[in-house]
């Protein structure tokens, strides 16, 4: 396999500061294309059986995964916005939810939003969804006026060691 890298190659790379690039993304797309082509060619009886979709995939999963995991309902992936707003995004959110910032455009009733923010910070209520909506609007409208961009600043607070998003 041409995309294989041995431990020795890895050590040589580190020792001699040589950048070894693998074509993993291209290989992934080639494999994905083949899987999609295969799925399109499958007869419907392998895709749908007794009202269950992805029948053949489920049969394969039963070999390797407990049935309870295969048969459970879909579960969404939640982002811990409530914790981020109380933690690494607190300063960013406070700047956007300040009375001055909220009142700047005359679009928001400042007092109820500030009250919800205080309740959220205290932990007495979780207003993450409502606050996040206001924050996204505030970030959007502020970002257009600021060279570095508040969204890029928030990204840097969550992932300080990662490359910053360009505004």
C-alpha positions, -999 to 999 in steps of 0.1 A, spaced: 0 0 0 16 33 -11 1 53 18 16 31 45 42 47 67 63 25 90 75 35 125 110 37 111 99 62 85 82 82 111 114 83 133 135 92 102 110 120 95 113 134 130 151 130 131 157 146 98 129 171 99 115 158 66 78 163 60 62 131 48 29 137 33 3 110 28 -24 112 3 -50 101 29 -77 126 19 -76 115 -17 -75 78 -7 -106 84 16 -125 100 -13 -116 71 -37 -128 46 -11 -160 66 -4 -167 68 -41 -164 30 -44 -187 25 -14 -213 48 -28 -212 31 -62 -215 -3 -45 -246 9 -25 -263 23 -56 -259 -11 -74 -273 -31 -45 -309 -44 -50 -335 -28 -28 -340 -60 -8 -306 -54 7 -313 -18 16 -348 -21 30 -364 -51 47 -394 -53 70 -396 -16 72 -359 -13 84 -335 8 63 -299 0 58 -306 -37 62 -273 -51 49 -253 -26 70 -272 -36 101 -264 -73 94 -227 -65 92 -229 -44 124 -246 -72 143 -213 -92 138 -192 -66 156 -215 -44 177 -240 -53 204 -276 -54 190 -287 -27 216 -263 -2 199 -275 -11 164 -312 -9 172 -313 22 194 -329 54 181 -308 81 166 -291 103 191 -280 138 184 -246 152 193 -249 180 217 -224 208 221 -217 219 257 -226 256 249 -239 260 285 -206 251 299 -186 271 273 -207 302 282 -198 298 318 -162 289 310 -139 297 281 -165 319 262 -176 339 292 -156 370 285 -166 369 248 -202 364 257 -202 391 284 -188 416 259 -216 408 234 -243 407 261 -233 439 279 -261 465 282 -242 488 259 -237 462 232 -273 449 234 -287 484 232 -264 496 204 -288 487 176 -321 491 194 -332 456 184 -332 439 218 -350 444 251 -318 447 272 -332 439 307 -347 404 300 -316 393 281 -293 405 309 -315 388 334 -313 355 315 -275 359 312 -272 364 350 -294 334 357 -274 313 332 -241 323 348 -254 316 383 -264 281 372 -300 286 383 -313 283 348 -299 271 315 -307 297 288 -280 284 264 -303 283 233 -318 317 237 -285 333 246 -267 315 218 -291 330 193 -286 365 206 -248 359 207 -247 348 171 -266 378 160 -244 401 181 -212 384 168 -224 386 132 -233 423 134 -201 432 154 -178 411 132 -186 431 101 -173 462 119 -142 448 134 -110 439 116 -100 408 137 -135 395 142 -152 384 174 -159 350 160 -122 344 154 -115 356 190 -141 331 204 -125 303 184 -91 312 199 -106 310 234 -120 276 228 -90 262 210 -61 285 219 -35 262 204 -53 257 171 -49 278 140 -73 307 142 -102 310 118 -98 338 94 -125 365 98 
